[in-house]
Amino acid sequence: MDSLESALKISKELFEFLAEVPSSIKRDEFLNNLSKLLEDREKVFADLLDLESVIANEKDKYQILVELDQAILKRMTLIQETIKRDILSLQVRKKTESSYTNPYSSTQTSDGMYYDKKK
């Protein structure tokens, strides 16, 4: 199998893997698998050094690879936005919880304090 065929294969596998957005419970396993697939894809793409000959000889496969890459980027952006939203909601929840346990932590006043300037 030539490097373009293997690049198409790994890209299709990555595209299918990104089809469903994981729940927050299974996210660590998902990210580990995603990282492994991206590393494999990077190794295959490193073999595609002579892109001009690939484009000239197998233009249709190259076009499919480009379209798959664009679709993969869209799906990865969607997953990134989902993770960002989860992080923001976690930060809000954490802030709300801390303000519930200590409601006066955000107020910093010097009312009721007397400074004696005499020695």
Biopython code that builds the backbone (N, CA, C, O; Angstrom):
import numpy as np
from Bio.PDB.StructureBuilder import StructureBuilder

atoms = [
    (1, "MET", "N", (0.854, -1.176, 0.000)),
    (1, "MET", "CA", (0.000, 0.000, 0.000)),
    (1, "MET", "C", (0.899, 1.238, 0.000)),
    (1, "MET", "O", (1.791, 1.362, 0.839)),
    (2, "ASP", "N", (0.666, 2.133, -0.926)),
    (2, "ASP", "CA", (1.492, 3.328, -0.980)),
    (2, "ASP", "C", (1.075, 4.320, 0.106)),
    (2, "ASP", "O", (0.060, 4.135, 0.777)),
    (3, "SER", "N", (1.857, 5.350, 0.260)),
    (3, "SER", "CA", (1.636, 6.288, 1.364)),
    (3, "SER", "C", (0.337, 7.074, 1.206)),
    (3, "SER", "O", (-0.284, 7.435, 2.205)),
    (4, "LEU", "N", (-0.085, 7.343, -0.026)),
    (4, "LEU", "CA", (-1.349, 8.056, -0.222)),
    (4, "LEU", "C", (-2.525, 7.179, 0.188)),
    (4, "LEU", "O", (-3.480, 7.663, 0.795)),
    (5, "GLU", "N", (-2.459, 5.900, -0.140)),
    (5, "GLU", "CA", (-3.522, 4.967, 0.265)),
    (5, "GLU", "C", (-3.595, 4.870, 1.787)),
    (5, "GLU", "O", (-4.684, 4.890, 2.362)),
    (6, "SER", "N", (-2.454, 4.765, 2.428)),
    (6, "SER", "CA", (-2.458, 4.671, 3.889)),
    (6, "SER", "C", (-2.908, 5.987, 4.526)),
    (6, "SER", "O", (-3.536, 5.973, 5.585)),
    (7, "ALA", "N", (-2.597, 7.120, 3.898)),
    (7, "ALA", "CA", (-3.073, 8.412, 4.405)),
    (7, "ALA", "C", (-4.590, 8.499, 4.294)),
    (7, "ALA", "O", (-5.257, 8.991, 5.204)),
    (8, "LEU", "N", (-5.130, 8.020, 3.179)),
    (8, "LEU", "CA", (-6.590, 7.999, 3.024)),
    (8, "LEU", "C", (-7.232, 7.082, 4.058)),
    (8, "LEU", "O", (-8.258, 7.425, 4.645)),
    (9, "LYS", "N", (-6.636, 5.931, 4.276)),
    (9, "LYS", "CA", (-7.192, 4.963, 5.224)),
    (9, "LYS", "C", (-7.220, 5.530, 6.639)),
    (9, "LYS", "O", (-8.246, 5.460, 7.317)),
    (10, "ILE", "N", (-6.101, 6.089, 7.086)),
    (10, "ILE", "CA", (-6.041, 6.624, 8.447)),
    (10, "ILE", "C", (-6.921, 7.862, 8.589)),
    (10, "ILE", "O", (-7.470, 8.101, 9.664)),
    (11, "SER", "N", (-7.066, 8.653, 7.528)),
    (11, "SER", "CA", (-7.937, 9.828, 7.581)),
    (11, "SER", "C", (-9.400, 9.416, 7.679)),
    (11, "SER", "O", (-10.170, 10.023, 8.424)),
    (12, "LYS", "N", (-9.786, 8.384, 6.927)),
    (12, "LYS", "CA", (-11.163, 7.889, 7.024)),
    (12, "LYS", "C", (-11.439, 7.325, 8.414)),
    (12, "LYS", "O", (-12.517, 7.528, 8.973)),
    (13, "GLU", "N", (-10.465, 6.622, 8.958)),
    (13, "GLU", "CA", (-10.618, 6.066, 10.303)),
    (13, "GLU", "C", (-10.781, 7.187, 11.335)),
    (13, "GLU", "O", (-11.618, 7.088, 12.233)),
    (14, "LEU", "N", (-9.993, 8.240, 11.209)),
    (14, "LEU", "CA", (-10.093, 9.382, 12.112)),
    (14, "LEU", "C", (-11.427, 10.099, 11.943)),
    (14, "LEU", "O", (-12.045, 10.502, 12.928)),
    (15, "PHE", "N", (-11.874, 10.259, 10.699)),
    (15, "PHE", "CA", (-13.155, 10.909, 10.419)),
    (15, "PHE", "C", (-14.304, 10.136, 11.062)),
    (15, "PHE", "O", (-15.198, 10.738, 11.657)),
    (16, "GLU", "N", (-14.287, 8.822, 10.947)),
    (16, "GLU", "CA", (-15.337, 7.997, 11.547)),
    (16, "GLU", "C", (-15.252, 8.025, 13.073)),
    (16, "GLU", "O", (-16.277, 7.989, 13.753)),
    (17, "PHE", "N", (-14.044, 8.090, 13.604)),
    (17, "PHE", "CA", (-13.876, 8.150, 15.056)),
    (17, "PHE", "C", (-14.448, 9.445, 15.622)),
    (17, "PHE", "O", (-14.995, 9.457, 16.725)),
    (18, "LEU", "N", (-14.322, 10.535, 14.863)),
    (18, "LEU", "CA", (-14.805, 11.836, 15.319)),
    (18, "LEU", "C", (-16.297, 12.038, 15.081)),
    (18, "LEU", "O", (-16.821, 13.121, 15.340)),
    (19, "ALA", "N", (-16.984, 11.014, 14.594)),
    (19, "ALA", "CA", (-18.400, 11.151, 14.261)),
    (19, "ALA", "C", (-19.258, 11.457, 15.478)),
    (19, "ALA", "O", (-20.213, 12.227, 15.383)),
    (20, "GLU", "N", (-18.932, 10.870, 16.608)),
    (20, "GLU", "CA", (-19.742, 11.117, 17.792)),
    (20, "GLU", "C", (-18.927, 11.839, 18.856)),
    (20, "GLU", "O", (-17.783, 11.484, 19.139)),
    (21, "VAL", "N", (-19.544, 12.858, 19.433)),
    (21, "VAL", "CA", (-18.900, 13.620, 20.491)),
    (21, "VAL", "C", (-19.088, 12.852, 21.796)),
    (21, "VAL", "O", (-20.215, 12.496, 22.141)),
    (22, "PRO", "N", (-18.015, 12.594, 22.519)),
    (22, "PRO", "CA", (-18.133, 11.778, 23.734)),
    (22, "PRO", "C", (-18.759, 12.554, 24.885)),
    (22, "PRO", "O", (-18.734, 13.785, 24.913)),
    (23, "SER", "N", (-19.312, 11.820, 25.821)),
    (23, "SER", "CA", (-19.810, 12.449, 27.037)),
    (23, "SER", "C", (-18.616, 12.812, 27.912)),
    (23, "SER", "O", (-17.497, 12.357, 27.673)),
    (24, "SER", "N", (-18.859, 13.619, 28.907)),
    (24, "SER", "CA", (-17.748, 14.059, 29.755)),
    (24, "SER", "C", (-17.155, 12.910, 30.560)),
    (24, "SER", "O", (-16.017, 13.001, 31.019)),
    (25, "ILE", "N", (-17.911, 11.835, 30.736)),
    (25, "ILE", "CA", (-17.425, 10.692, 31.503)),
    (25, "ILE", "C", (-16.356, 9.932, 30.722)),
    (25, "ILE", "O", (-15.353, 9.513, 31.301)),
    (26, "LYS", "N", (-16.553, 9.750, 29.431)),
    (26, "LYS", "CA", (-15.635, 8.961, 28.603)),
    (26, "LYS", "C", (-14.623, 9.827, 27.851)),
    (26, "LYS", "O", (-13.964, 9.344, 26.930)),
    (27, "ARG", "N", (-14.496, 11.077, 28.225)),
    (27, "ARG", "CA", (-13.670, 12.003, 27.463)),
    (27, "ARG", "C", (-12.186, 11.668, 27.522)),
    (27, "ARG", "O", (-11.493, 11.820, 26.516)),
    (28, "ASP", "N", (-11.676, 11.221, 28.657)),
    (28, "ASP", "CA", (-10.248, 10.898, 28.763)),
    (28, "ASP", "C", (-9.859, 9.774, 27.813)),
    (28, "ASP", "O", (-8.846, 9.855, 27.118)),
    (29, "GLU", "N", (-10.666, 8.738, 27.790)),
    (29, "GLU", "CA", (-10.405, 7.614, 26.880)),
    (29, "GLU", "C", (-10.480, 8.081, 25.424)),
    (29, "GLU", "O", (-9.663, 7.687, 24.592)),
    (30, "PHE", "N", (-11.471, 8.923, 25.129)),
    (30, "PHE", "CA", (-11.637, 9.461, 23.783)),
    (30, "PHE", "C", (-10.412, 10.267, 23.371)),
    (30, "PHE", "O", (-9.905, 10.101, 22.262)),
    (31, "LEU", "N", (-9.935, 11.136, 24.256)),
    (31, "LEU", "CA", (-8.779, 11.972, 23.926)),
    (31, "LEU", "C", (-7.504, 11.151, 23.766)),
    (31, "LEU", "O", (-6.656, 11.477, 22.936)),
    (32, "ASN", "N", (-7.366, 10.095, 24.550)),
    (32, "ASN", "CA", (-6.204, 9.208, 24.379)),
    (32, "ASN", "C", (-6.235, 8.517, 23.024)),
    (32, "ASN", "O", (-5.215, 8.445, 22.339)),
    (33, "ASN", "N", (-7.405, 8.008, 22.633)),
    (33, "ASN", "CA", (-7.539, 7.363, 21.323)),
    (33, "ASN", "C", (-7.331, 8.366, 20.192)),
    (33, "ASN", "O", (-6.703, 8.048, 19.182)),
    (34, "LEU", "N", (-7.860, 9.577, 20.364)),
    (34, "LEU", "CA", (-7.689, 10.622, 19.359)),
    (34, "LEU", "C", (-6.213, 10.976, 19.202)),
    (34, "LEU", "O", (-5.724, 11.147, 18.085)),
    (35, "SER", "N", (-5.522, 11.083, 20.303)),
    (35, "SER", "CA", (-4.095, 11.390, 20.258)),
    (35, "SER", "C", (-3.318, 10.305, 19.521)),
    (35, "SER", "O", (-2.422, 10.604, 18.732)),
    (36, "LYS", "N", (-3.661, 9.052, 19.778)),
    (36, "LYS", "CA", (-2.992, 7.938, 19.102)),
    (36, "LYS", "C", (-3.253, 7.981, 17.596)),
    (36, "LYS", "O", (-2.335, 7.796, 16.796)),
    (37, "LEU", "N", (-4.510, 8.225, 17.215)),
    (37, "LEU", "CA", (-4.839, 8.302, 15.789)),
    (37, "LEU", "C", (-4.113, 9.467, 15.115)),
    (37, "LEU", "O", (-3.632, 9.332, 13.990)),
    (38, "LEU", "N", (-4.035, 10.597, 15.790)),
    (38, "LEU", "CA", (-3.349, 11.751, 15.210)),
    (38, "LEU", "C", (-1.848, 11.500, 15.068)),
    (38, "LEU", "O", (-1.232, 11.946, 14.100)),
    (39, "GLU", "N", (-1.264, 10.793, 16.021)),
    (39, "GLU", "CA", (0.161, 10.446, 15.907)),
    (39, "GLU", "C", (0.398, 9.507, 14.730)),
    (39, "GLU", "O", (1.363, 9.669, 13.983)),
    (40, "ASP", "N", (-0.492, 8.519, 14.567)),
    (40, "ASP", "CA", (-0.367, 7.604, 13.428)),
    (40, "ASP", "C", (-0.512, 8.363, 12.113)),
    (40, "ASP", "O", (0.214, 8.114, 11.151)),
    (41, "ARG", "N", (-1.457, 9.286, 12.092)),
    (41, "ARG", "CA", (-1.698, 10.074, 10.879)),
    (41, "ARG", "C", (-0.495, 10.966, 10.576)),
    (41, "ARG", "O", (-0.127, 11.149, 9.416)),
    (42, "GLU", "N", (0.101, 11.507, 11.603)),
    (42, "GLU", "CA", (1.280, 12.350, 11.410)),
    (42, "GLU", "C", (2.437, 11.554, 10.810)),
    (42, "GLU", "O", (3.154, 12.053, 9.943)),
    (43, "LYS", "N", (2.618, 10.326, 11.270)),
    (43, "LYS", "CA", (3.681, 9.474, 10.727)),
    (43, "LYS", "C", (3.444, 9.175, 9.249)),
    (43, "LYS", "O", (4.377, 9.187, 8.446)),
    (44, "VAL", "N", (2.186, 8.907, 8.900)),
    (44, "VAL", "CA", (1.861, 8.602, 7.504)),
    (44, "VAL", "C", (2.059, 9.839, 6.635)),
    (44, "VAL", "O", (2.566, 9.741, 5.518)),
    (45, "PHE", "N", (1.661, 10.997, 7.145)),
    (45, "PHE", "CA", (1.802, 12.219, 6.361)),
    (45, "PHE", "C", (3.265, 12.629, 6.226)),
    (45, "PHE", "O", (3.625, 13.322, 5.275)),
    (46, "ALA", "N", (4.101, 12.213, 7.156)),
    (46, "ALA", "CA", (5.530, 12.503, 7.028)),
    (46, "ALA", "C", (6.126, 11.753, 5.842)),
    (46, "ALA", "O", (7.121, 12.188, 5.261)),
    (47, "ASP", "N", (5.513, 10.620, 5.482)),
    (47, "ASP", "CA", (5.986, 9.854, 4.330)),
    (47, "ASP", "C", (5.599, 10.502, 3.000)),
    (47, "ASP", "O", (6.181, 10.193, 1.960)),
    (48, "LEU", "N", (4.623, 11.394, 3.038)),
    (48, "LEU", "CA", (4.182, 12.062, 1.807)),
    (48, "LEU", "C", (5.026, 13.319, 1.571)),
    (48, "LEU", "O", (4.508, 14.434, 1.618)),
    (49, "LEU", "N", (6.285, 13.141, 1.325)),
    (49, "LEU", "CA", (7.173, 14.284, 1.146)),
    (49, "LEU", "C", (7.092, 14.864, -0.261)),
    (49, "LEU", "O", (7.160, 16.081, -0.436)),
    (50, "ASP", "N", (6.950, 14.024, -1.237)),
    (50, "ASP", "CA", (6.934, 14.473, -2.625)),
    (50, "ASP", "C", (5.486, 14.677, -3.074)),
    (50, "ASP", "O", (4.933, 13.858, -3.809)),
    (51, "LEU", "N", (4.881, 15.777, -2.625)),
    (51, "LEU", "CA", (3.465, 16.017, -2.906)),
    (51, "LEU", "C", (3.190, 16.324, -4.378)),
    (51, "LEU", "O", (2.104, 16.021, -4.871)),
    (52, "GLU", "N", (4.138, 16.911, -5.081)),
    (52, "GLU", "CA", (3.897, 17.254, -6.482)),
    (52, "GLU", "C", (3.662, 16.015, -7.329)),
    (52, "GLU", "O", (2.786, 16.014, -8.193)),
    (53, "SER", "N", (4.422, 14.973, -7.096)),
    (53, "SER", "CA", (4.210, 13.747, -7.865)),
    (53, "SER", "C", (2.909, 13.072, -7.457)),
    (53, "SER", "O", (2.245, 12.455, -8.290)),
    (54, "VAL", "N", (2.540, 13.182, -6.188)),
    (54, "VAL", "CA", (1.276, 12.602, -5.718)),
    (54, "VAL", "C", (0.105, 13.324, -6.361)),
    (54, "VAL", "O", (-0.845, 12.689, -6.820)),
    (55, "ILE", "N", (0.170, 14.642, -6.396)),
    (55, "ILE", "CA", (-0.924, 15.423, -6.979)),
    (55, "ILE", "C", (-1.049, 15.125, -8.468)),
    (55, "ILE", "O", (-2.157, 14.984, -8.984)),
    (56, "ALA", "N", (0.069, 15.032, -9.149)),
    (56, "ALA", "CA", (0.031, 14.803, -10.590)),
    (56, "ALA", "C", (-0.473, 13.405, -10.930)),
    (56, "ALA", "O", (-1.253, 13.245, -11.870)),
    (57, "ASN", "N", (-0.049, 12.404, -10.194)),
    (57, "ASN", "CA", (-0.397, 11.023, -10.525)),
    (57, "ASN", "C", (-1.790, 10.627, -10.061)),
    (57, "ASN", "O", (-2.526, 9.983, -10.809)),
    (58, "GLU", "N", (-2.158, 10.992, -8.867)),
    (58, "GLU", "CA", (-3.427, 10.534, -8.302)),
    (58, "GLU", "C", (-4.203, 11.719, -7.743)),
    (58, "GLU", "O", (-4.385, 11.857, -6.533)),
    (59, "LYS", "N", (-4.650, 12.563, -8.654)),
    (59, "LYS", "CA", (-5.311, 13.797, -8.255)),
    (59, "LYS", "C", (-6.637, 13.537, -7.551)),
    (59, "LYS", "O", (-6.987, 14.264, -6.621)),
    (60, "ASP", "N", (-7.382, 12.518, -7.972)),
    (60, "ASP", "CA", (-8.683, 12.246, -7.354)),
    (60, "ASP", "C", (-8.529, 11.788, -5.903)),
    (60, "ASP", "O", (-9.312, 12.192, -5.044)),
    (61, "LYS", "N", (-7.538, 10.959, -5.625)),
    (61, "LYS", "CA", (-7.300, 10.515, -4.242)),
    (61, "LYS", "C", (-6.837, 11.682, -3.377)),
    (61, "LYS", "O", (-7.222, 11.803, -2.214)),
    (62, "TYR", "N", (-6.016, 12.527, -3.957)),
    (62, "TYR", "CA", (-5.550, 13.697, -3.221)),
    (62, "TYR", "C", (-6.717, 14.623, -2.890)),
    (62, "TYR", "O", (-6.777, 15.182, -1.795)),
    (63, "GLN", "N", (-7.642, 14.785, -3.833)),
    (63, "GLN", "CA", (-8.810, 15.638, -3.598)),
    (63, "GLN", "C", (-9.675, 15.074, -2.469)),
    (63, "GLN", "O", (-10.166, 15.825, -1.627)),
    (64, "ILE", "N", (-9.859, 13.761, -2.453)),
    (64, "ILE", "CA", (-10.617, 13.114, -1.377)),
    (64, "ILE", "C", (-9.917, 13.342, -0.037)),
    (64, "ILE", "O", (-10.568, 13.601, 0.975)),
    (65, "LEU", "N", (-8.598, 13.244, -0.039)),
    (65, "LEU", "CA", (-7.823, 13.454, 1.180)),
    (65, "LEU", "C", (-7.976, 14.888, 1.695)),
    (65, "LEU", "O", (-8.089, 15.104, 2.901)),
    (66, "VAL", "N", (-7.980, 15.848, 0.803)),
    (66, "VAL", "CA", (-8.150, 17.253, 1.193)),
    (66, "VAL", "C", (-9.541, 17.474, 1.786)),
    (66, "VAL", "O", (-9.683, 18.153, 2.803)),
    (67, "GLU", "N", (-10.572, 16.901, 1.148)),
    (67, "GLU", "CA", (-11.935, 17.045, 1.656)),
    (67, "GLU", "C", (-12.091, 16.378, 3.021)),
    (67, "GLU", "O", (-12.752, 16.918, 3.908)),
    (68, "LEU", "N", (-11.487, 15.213, 3.184)),
    (68, "LEU", "CA", (-11.521, 14.536, 4.481)),
    (68, "LEU", "C", (-10.828, 15.376, 5.551)),
    (68, "LEU", "O", (-11.303, 15.465, 6.683)),
    (69, "ASP", "N", (-9.725, 15.978, 5.193)),
    (69, "ASP", "CA", (-8.994, 16.807, 6.145)),
    (69, "ASP", "C", (-9.837, 17.996, 6.600)),
    (69, "ASP", "O", (-9.837, 18.341, 7.782)),
    (70, "GLN", "N", (-10.551, 18.620, 5.672)),
    (70, "GLN", "CA", (-11.416, 19.742, 6.030)),
    (70, "GLN", "C", (-12.557, 19.293, 6.939)),
    (70, "GLN", "O", (-12.905, 19.993, 7.889)),
    (71, "ALA", "N", (-13.134, 18.142, 6.655)),
    (71, "ALA", "CA", (-14.210, 17.617, 7.497)),
    (71, "ALA", "C", (-13.691, 17.242, 8.882)),
    (71, "ALA", "O", (-14.377, 17.453, 9.882)),
    (72, "ILE", "N", (-12.487, 16.690, 8.942)),
    (72, "ILE", "CA", (-11.876, 16.346, 10.231)),
    (72, "ILE", "C", (-11.649, 17.612, 11.052)),
    (72, "ILE", "O", (-11.908, 17.627, 12.255)),
    (73, "LEU", "N", (-11.168, 18.668, 10.408)),
    (73, "LEU", "CA", (-10.951, 19.928, 11.120)),
    (73, "LEU", "C", (-12.251, 20.486, 11.684)),
    (73, "LEU", "O", (-12.268, 20.998, 12.804)),
    (74, "LYS", "N", (-13.340, 20.394, 10.925)),
    (74, "LYS", "CA", (-14.639, 20.877, 11.413)),
    (74, "LYS", "C", (-15.094, 20.082, 12.628)),
    (74, "LYS", "O", (-15.574, 20.652, 13.608)),
    (75, "ARG", "N", (-14.942, 18.772, 12.563)),
    (75, "ARG", "CA", (-15.368, 17.934, 13.689)),
    (75, "ARG", "C", (-14.494, 18.165, 14.914)),
    (75, "ARG", "O", (-14.993, 18.181, 16.039)),
    (76, "MET", "N", (-13.206, 18.343, 14.704)),
    (76, "MET", "CA", (-12.319, 18.596, 15.839)),
    (76, "MET", "C", (-12.611, 19.959, 16.465)),
    (76, "MET", "O", (-12.504, 20.114, 17.681)),
    (77, "THR", "N", (-12.976, 20.940, 15.652)),
    (77, "THR", "CA", (-13.361, 22.250, 16.172)),
    (77, "THR", "C", (-14.620, 22.142, 17.015)),
    (77, "THR", "O", (-14.723, 22.770, 18.068)),
    (78, "LEU", "N", (-15.575, 21.349, 16.555)),
    (78, "LEU", "CA", (-16.806, 21.130, 17.321)),
    (78, "LEU", "C", (-16.499, 20.488, 18.672)),
    (78, "LEU", "O", (-17.054, 20.894, 19.693)),
    (79, "ILE", "N", (-15.634, 19.504, 18.682)),
    (79, "ILE", "CA", (-15.256, 18.838, 19.936)),
    (79, "ILE", "C", (-14.508, 19.808, 20.847)),
    (79, "ILE", "O", (-14.710, 19.799, 22.062)),
    (80, "GLN", "N", (-13.655, 20.636, 20.274)),
    (80, "GLN", "CA", (-12.922, 21.622, 21.064)),
    (80, "GLN", "C", (-13.885, 22.618, 21.709)),
    (80, "GLN", "O", (-13.714, 22.971, 22.877)),
    (81, "GLU", "N", (-14.885, 23.073, 20.970)),
    (81, "GLU", "CA", (-15.871, 24.001, 21.522)),
    (81, "GLU", "C", (-16.677, 23.348, 22.638)),
    (81, "GLU", "O", (-16.996, 23.998, 23.634)),
    (82, "THR", "N", (-17.006, 22.076, 22.483)),
    (82, "THR", "CA", (-17.733, 21.354, 23.526)),
    (82, "THR", "C", (-16.907, 21.277, 24.803)),
    (82, "THR", "O", (-17.427, 21.485, 25.898)),
    (83, "ILE", "N", (-15.638, 20.981, 24.661)),
    (83, "ILE", "CA", (-14.757, 20.895, 25.829)),
    (83, "ILE", "C", (-14.598, 22.268, 26.481)),
    (83, "ILE", "O", (-14.576, 22.372, 27.707)),
    (84, "LYS", "N", (-14.488, 23.323, 25.668)),
    (84, "LYS", "CA", (-14.384, 24.676, 26.216)),
    (84, "LYS", "C", (-15.625, 25.034, 27.025)),
    (84, "LYS", "O", (-15.521, 25.593, 28.116)),
    (85, "ARG", "N", (-16.809, 24.708, 26.481)),
    (85, "ARG", "CA", (-18.054, 24.986, 27.206)),
    (85, "ARG", "C", (-18.092, 24.237, 28.531)),
    (85, "ARG", "O", (-18.516, 24.790, 29.545)),
    (86, "ASP", "N", (-17.658, 22.998, 28.528)),
    (86, "ASP", "CA", (-17.644, 22.217, 29.764)),
    (86, "ASP", "C", (-16.688, 22.820, 30.791)),
    (86, "ASP", "O", (-16.998, 22.860, 31.982)),
    (87, "ILE", "N", (-15.542, 23.282, 30.338)),
    (87, "ILE", "CA", (-14.582, 23.902, 31.253)),
    (87, "ILE", "C", (-15.151, 25.192, 31.830)),
    (87, "ILE", "O", (-15.022, 25.448, 33.028)),
    (88, "LEU", "N", (-15.784, 26.010, 30.980)),
    (88, "LEU", "CA", (-16.376, 27.253, 31.470)),
    (88, "LEU", "C", (-17.490, 26.991, 32.469)),
    (88, "LEU", "O", (-17.586, 27.678, 33.486)),
    (89, "SER", "N", (-18.329, 26.009, 32.191)),
    (89, "SER", "CA", (-19.411, 25.702, 33.132)),
    (89, "SER", "C", (-18.847, 25.165, 34.444)),
    (89, "SER", "O", (-19.404, 25.428, 35.510)),
    (90, "LEU", "N", (-17.758, 24.422, 34.378)),
    (90, "LEU", "CA", (-17.114, 23.932, 35.591)),
    (90, "LEU", "C", (-16.537, 25.085, 36.403)),
    (90, "LEU", "O", (-16.633, 25.088, 37.631)),
    (91, "GLN", "N", (-15.935, 26.067, 35.727)),
    (91, "GLN", "CA", (-15.395, 27.223, 36.429)),
    (91, "GLN", "C", (-16.503, 28.040, 37.089)),
    (91, "GLN", "O", (-16.340, 28.513, 38.214)),
    (92, "VAL", "N", (-17.624, 28.206, 36.397)),
    (92, "VAL", "CA", (-18.757, 28.935, 36.971)),
    (92, "VAL", "C", (-19.304, 28.181, 38.170)),
    (92, "VAL", "O", (-19.610, 28.783, 39.200)),
    (93, "ARG", "N", (-19.429, 26.873, 38.040)),
    (93, "ARG", "CA", (-19.929, 26.054, 39.137)),
    (93, "ARG", "C", (-18.996, 26.139, 40.348)),
    (93, "ARG", "O", (-19.455, 26.200, 41.489)),
    (94, "LYS", "N", (-17.695, 26.142, 40.093)),
    (94, "LYS", "CA", (-16.712, 26.232, 41.174)),
    (94, "LYS", "C", (-16.809, 27.587, 41.878)),
    (94, "LYS", "O", (-16.751, 27.658, 43.106)),
    (95, "LYS", "N", (-16.956, 28.656, 41.099)),
    (95, "LYS", "CA", (-17.075, 29.994, 41.676)),
    (95, "LYS", "C", (-18.364, 30.120, 42.479)),
    (95, "LYS", "O", (-18.368, 30.708, 43.560)),
    (96, "THR", "N", (-19.450, 29.574, 41.959)),
    (96, "THR", "CA", (-20.726, 29.617, 42.660)),
    (96, "THR", "C", (-20.644, 28.845, 43.966)),
    (96, "THR", "O", (-21.157, 29.292, 44.992)),
    (97, "GLU", "N", (-20.009, 27.706, 43.928)),
    (97, "GLU", "CA", (-19.871, 26.890, 45.135)),
    (97, "GLU", "C", (-19.038, 27.600, 46.193)),
    (97, "GLU", "O", (-19.377, 27.568, 47.376)),
    (98, "SER", "N", (-17.949, 28.241, 45.777)),
    (98, "SER", "CA", (-17.112, 28.944, 46.754)),
    (98, "SER", "C", (-17.837, 30.161, 47.315)),
    (98, "SER", "O", (-17.656, 30.492, 48.486)),
    (99, "SER", "N", (-18.651, 30.833, 46.510)),
    (99, "SER", "CA", (-19.407, 31.972, 47.033)),
    (99, "SER", "C", (-20.531, 31.510, 47.953)),
    (99, "SER", "O", (-20.973, 32.272, 48.812)),
    (100, "TYR", "N", (-20.994, 30.291, 47.790)),
    (100, "TYR", "CA", (-22.016, 29.738, 48.673)),
    (100, "TYR", "C", (-21.411, 29.361, 50.025)),
    (100, "TYR", "O", (-22.024, 29.597, 51.066)),
    (101, "THR", "N", (-20.222, 28.782, 50.013)),
    (101, "THR", "CA", (-19.600, 28.373, 51.272)),
    (101, "THR", "C", (-19.032, 29.558, 52.040)),
    (101, "THR", "O", (-19.019, 29.534, 53.271)),
    (102, "ASN", "N", (-18.563, 30.596, 51.350)),
    (102, "ASN", "CA", (-18.039, 31.794, 52.005)),
    (102, "ASN", "C", (-18.574, 33.022, 51.268)),
    (102, "ASN", "O", (-17.896, 33.551, 50.388)),
    (103, "PRO", "N", (-19.782, 33.486, 51.614)),
    (103, "PRO", "CA", (-20.410, 34.562, 50.843)),
    (103, "PRO", "C", (-19.718, 35.913, 50.989)),
    (103, "PRO", "O", (-19.940, 36.794, 50.158)),
    (104, "TYR", "N", (-18.894, 36.109, 52.009)),
    (104, "TYR", "CA", (-18.260, 37.410, 52.227)),
    (104, "TYR", "C", (-16.809, 37.453, 51.758)),
    (104, "TYR", "O", (-16.088, 38.397, 52.078)),
    (105, "SER", "N", (-16.383, 36.472, 51.025)),
    (105, "SER", "CA", (-14.986, 36.450, 50.582)),
    (105, "SER", "C", (-14.693, 37.510, 49.526)),
    (105, "SER", "O", (-13.557, 37.970, 49.410)),
    (106, "SER", "N", (-15.694, 37.896, 48.766)),
    (106, "SER", "CA", (-15.454, 38.863, 47.698)),
    (106, "SER", "C", (-15.498, 40.306, 48.193)),
    (106, "SER", "O", (-15.054, 41.209, 47.484)),
    (107, "THR", "N", (-16.021, 40.539, 49.385)),
    (107, "THR", "CA", (-16.078, 41.904, 49.911)),
    (107, "THR", "C", (-14.805, 42.194, 50.686)),
    (107, "THR", "O", (-14.408, 41.437, 51.572)),
    (108, "GLN", "N", (-14.183, 43.289, 50.340)),
    (108, "GLN", "CA", (-12.960, 43.702, 51.016)),
    (108, "GLN", "C", (-13.117, 45.162, 51.428)),
    (108, "GLN", "O", (-12.763, 46.076, 50.684)),
    (109, "THR", "N", (-13.635, 45.349, 52.586)),
    (109, "THR", "CA", (-13.820, 46.713, 53.076)),
    (109, "THR", "C", (-13.004, 46.909, 54.340)),
    (109, "THR", "O", (-12.655, 45.954, 55.035)),
    (110, "SER", "N", (-12.717, 48.132, 54.611)),
    (110, "SER", "CA", (-11.992, 48.456, 55.838)),
    (110, "SER", "C", (-12.926, 49.145, 56.824)),
    (110, "SER", "O", (-12.454, 49.838, 57.725)),
    (111, "ASP", "N", (-14.220, 48.976, 56.681)),
    (111, "ASP", "CA", (-15.187, 49.567, 57.601)),
    (111, "ASP", "C", (-14.988, 48.986, 58.987)),
    (111, "ASP", "O", (-14.732, 47.793, 59.146)),
    (112, "GLY", "N", (-15.108, 49.836, 59.977)),
    (112, "GLY", "CA", (-15.000, 49.373, 61.348)),
    (112, "GLY", "C", (-13.572, 49.255, 61.827)),
    (112, "GLY", "O", (-13.324, 48.772, 62.932)),
    (113, "MET", "N", (-12.635, 49.686, 61.016)),
    (113, "MET", "CA", (-11.235, 49.608, 61.430)),
    (113, "MET", "C", (-10.771, 51.001, 61.848)),
    (113, "MET", "O", (-11.137, 51.999, 61.227)),
    (114, "TYR", "N", (-9.984, 51.055, 62.877)),
    (114, "TYR", "CA", (-9.466, 52.313, 63.381)),
    (114, "TYR", "C", (-7.949, 52.224, 63.417)),
    (114, "TYR", "O", (-7.382, 51.292, 63.987)),
    (115, "TYR", "N", (-7.314, 53.188, 62.813)),
    (115, "TYR", "CA", (-5.855, 53.232, 62.812)),
    (115, "TYR", "C", (-5.402, 54.323, 63.788)),
    (115, "TYR", "O", (-5.769, 55.490, 63.644)),
    (116, "ASP", "N", (-4.630, 53.943, 64.742)),
    (116, "ASP", "CA", (-4.106, 54.886, 65.721)),
    (116, "ASP", "C", (-2.757, 55.374, 65.230)),
    (116, "ASP", "O", (-1.813, 54.598, 65.081)),
    (117, "LYS", "N", (-2.683, 56.670, 64.980)),
    (117, "LYS", "CA", (-1.444, 57.227, 64.454)),
    (117, "LYS", "C", (-0.487, 57.648, 65.569)),
    (117, "LYS", "O", (0.658, 58.011, 65.301)),
    (118, "LYS", "N", (-0.942, 57.600, 66.789)),
    (118, "LYS", "CA", (-0.081, 57.980, 67.907)),
    (118, "LYS", "C", (0.839, 56.826, 68.277)),
    (118, "LYS", "O", (0.502, 55.656, 68.095)),
    (119, "LYS", "N", (1.987, 57.175, 68.790)),
    (119, "LYS", "CA", (2.929, 56.141, 69.205)),
    (119, "LYS", "C", (3.012, 56.051, 70.681)),
    (119, "LYS", "O", (3.761, 55.229, 71.208)),
]
sb = StructureBuilder()
sb.init_structure("model")
sb.init_model(0)
sb.init_chain("A")
sb.init_seg("    ")
for serial, (resi, resn, name, xyz) in enumerate(atoms, 1):
    if name == "N":
        sb.init_residue(resn, " ", resi, " ")
    sb.init_atom(name, np.array(xyz, "f"), 0.0, 1.0, " ", f" {name:<3s}", serial, name[0])
structure = sb.get_structure()
